[in-house]
Amino acid sequence: MANNIRLAVIGGSGIYAMSDLQNTQELDLDTPFGKPSAPIVVGTLEGEKIAFLARHGIGHHIMPSEVNYRANIYALKSLGVERIVSISACGSLREDYAPGSIVVPDQLFDNTKDRVRSFFGNGLVAHISVADPFCPDLSRQLADAVQTTDATLHQGGSFITIEGPRFSTKVESHTYRSWGMSIIGMTTSPEAFLAREAEMCYAVMAHVTDFDVWHVSQAPVTVDMVIQTLNKNTEVAQVAIRRLAKDLEKERACDCATSLSTALITDRSVIPPETRQKLSLLIDKYIN
């Protein structure tokens, strides 16, 4: 597989392609965890090789809880990807984070219950550190890129992931606000945690589409509301990713690339051969 693709973009609701990519090729990959959500499109942007993956599949046929997050992250890792930018729709839980704005969050609360959250298990245990779940280095570069657009940017905030596919009840929304959450979505967990296990930098460009259902003067969130706002912000996303690709720093100034170095606790002699083989892409440099 190619090993010179430093940056990948995962597109969420409303973002199913990157029209700016040139010299594209479509890769229909398979992984030990199954197939990714869609073929991965690889192309060039501002001289940088970029991979793009539609999280919900072409035509948006995969629900948040049905996304094969492990296959998606593993497939990108197999291409040599070092950094992932997730483009995600989100609801706002704060008055000052208005619809149409963009948030680059710095914290993540996992409120899901039905998802596989780790590559590990089956005889190999890893306790990954996710105190800071989003890469601060990539988040900084992403925020700098968004600031070159005309969008309102908010740097920082706590992103809560709910199971979905339904939207929140009012009491749930008010509860999340009382917990200090800033924005709400359905896909960032476990994606961010799997990226950390794969030693990849991960940052989110969260597009605020609505005020969830807590805001008494605003209509409750609907699919049409989400898509209308995302359609307006598609150009912002394209411009920001283009700028990020142009200015992407060559070296990673973070610890993401060595996340597993202190996480693997299992005695190497008892790791089952099939598990060792399945996770070889992630662990070979630590167990050989």
N, C-alpha and C positions, 0 to 999 in steps of 0.2 A: 504494500500500500504506500501511497504518497506520504512523505514525512516532512514536508515543508509547508504545511498549511497551519499557520500559527493562530489564526482567528476563525472562529465559527460563530454564526448567528442562528439562534433558534427563534423562529417566528411563531407567535401565539395567535389568538383570535384576530382575524382580519388581516394578518400578515402571512401570506402563503407563498410568497416569492420575493426575490430581490431583482427588480428589473434592471438595475445598474450593473449587474455582473456581466462581464464580457468573457468570451472564449470559454463558454460553460460546457461542462460534461456532467451527465447524470450517473451516479453510482448506486447501484442496487445491491446493498451490502447485507450480509447476515452476520450474526454474532452468537456467542455461546448462550446468550439470553433471549434469542429470537431476533426478529427483524425490527429495524427502526420504524418510526411512524410513517416515513415516506422515503423515497430515494433521496440521497444527499446530492445537492447540486454544488459543484465546485467550479469556481471561476476566478477572474481577477478583478480587482477594484483598486484604483490608484496604485497599481503595481504590486499590490499585496494579494496573495492567493487566499481566497475566502471560501469557506464551506457554509452552505445554508440548509437548514432542516426545518420542515413544517411540522411543528409539534403535534397538531391535531390531524395530520394527514392531508392529502390533496382533497379539497372539497369539504374539509372539516367534518370528518365522520367518526373521530375518536373522542370520547368523553374524557374529562380530566383524570378520572380514576382509572380509565382504561389505557392511558398512555403507557407505553413500554419504556419507562424512563431509563432503566438499566441498559436496554439495547441502544437507545438514542445516545447516551453518554459514551458507552463502550465503542460504538461505531465511530464517533468523532475522535475518540482517543486512538483508535486504530489508524486513523489518517494522520496522526501526529499533531493534532490540534492541541495547542497550549492554553488558549484563552477562549471562553465562551461568553457571548453577550446574549442574554435572553430579552426578547421584546415581548412584553406582557401587558394585557389589559388589566386594569385594577379599578376598584371602587375606592373612594376617599372616605376616611373616617375622621377627617379634620376639616374645619371650616376654611382654613387657609390653603388647603390642597384642592383647588377648584378643578372641575372637569376641563379638559383640554391641556392641562399642565403635565409635566413629566417629572417623575420621581426616580432618583437613583438611591435606593434604600441602603441602609447599613446594618439592619438587623432583621431577623426572620423568626417567626413563631409558627411551629407546625401544629395545626389543629386538625390534621387529617387522621383517619383511623384505618383505612382499608388498603394501604399501599405498601409495597416492598421498599424499604428505605436504605438498603445496603447491598453491596456486591458480595459481602462476606457472609459466613455461615458454612454449614456442611463441613465442619471440621477445621475451619480457620476463622479465628476471632480477631477483629480489629476494632479499636476504640479511637475513632478519628476526632480530632479537636476542631470544633466549629464555633468557638466562642465568638469569633467574627466570621459569620457564614458567607459573606460576600468579600471577594478579594479587594482590599482597600486600594491597591495599586491600579487594577483594571477599572474599578469604580471611579477613581480620580480621572483617569484618561477618558472614560466614557462621559463623565460630567463635563469635562473640558470640551468634548466634541459637541455635546448637546447645547452648550452655551454659545456655539457659533451659529445656531439657528435662532429663529424668532420666537421659540417656545418659552414658556415660563418653566424654569427648572427649580426643583427642590432637591437639595442634597441632604441625604440622611432621612431616617424614618424607619419605623418597624412595620414589616410586611407580614401579615398573617395569612396563611394558606388554609382554606377550608376545603372540605371534601367535594362539595358540589354534587351533581351538576346544578342543583337549585341555588337560587340566590338566598341571602339571609332573611330570617324573620326580623322584625323590628327589635325584639328583645335581645336577639343575638347581636345585632349591629350595635345596640347601645352597650351591651356587655363588652364587646371588643374595644369600644371607645373608652370604657372605664378602665380597661387593662392598659391603656396607653398605646394601642395600635394606631398606625397612621394610614395604612392602605390595606386592601383586602383583595385576594385573588385565589385561584384554584390550582395552580401548577408549579409554583416555585419550590414547594416541598413535594417530593424529595430530590428534585433536580439539582438544587444547590449542594446538597449533602453528597450526592453521588459524584458530582464534579470534583468535590474536595477529595473523596476517596480515590478518584482517578488522577489526582494531583494536577488538576486543571484550574486555572483562574476562572472565576464566574462572577458576573455582574449583571444587574437588571436595569433595563430601560423600561420603567413602568409607566404606561399611558393611562392617566386618570380619565375614565369615561363617564363617571357618575358619582353621586354622593351616597351610594349604597341605598339603604332605606331609612336611615336615622334622621335625615334632614327634613324637617316638617314642611318647609316651603318648596321642596322639590318633589317631582313625581318619582315614584319608586323605579328602580332600575329595570330596564327591559333589554332584550337582545338588540332591538332596533337602535336604542340609545347608545349601546356599546359600539355597534358597527359604524354608526354615523360619526361618532367622535374619532374612532380609529381611522376611518377613511380620510378625515381631515388631517390626521397626524401622520399618515403614511409618508408624505413628503418630508416631514420633519425627521422621521426615522431614517429615511434613505440618506438625507443630507448628513445626519449625525454619524451614521455608519461609514459613509464615504470619508468624512473628516477623520474619524478614528483610524480607519485603514491607512490614511495618508500619514498620520502622525504617530502611529503605533510604535512604542518604544521597543527597540530590538531585544533588550534583555528584560527579564522579569525581576522586579525589585520587591519580591514578596517571598513568603515561605511555602506557597502552594505546591511548588514542584517537589517538595520533600515532605509532604503531609503524612505519608505512610511510614516515614523513617522511625517514628516513635509510637506508632499505632498498633503494630502487629504483636500480639501477646502470646500466640500459640507456639509451643515448642515445635521447631521446624521438623523434627523427626516424626511427629505424629500427624502432620498434615496429609490427608488422603491424596494419593496421586491424581485422582480425577479432579479434585478441587484445585490442586496446584496447577494442573494443566488448564483448567477453565479460567483461572485468574492470572495466567502467566504474563499477560500484557501489563497487568498492574503491579505484580509483585516480584517478578524475576530479579530485578536489581537488588532486592533485599534478601532473597532466600538462596540465591545461587553462589 
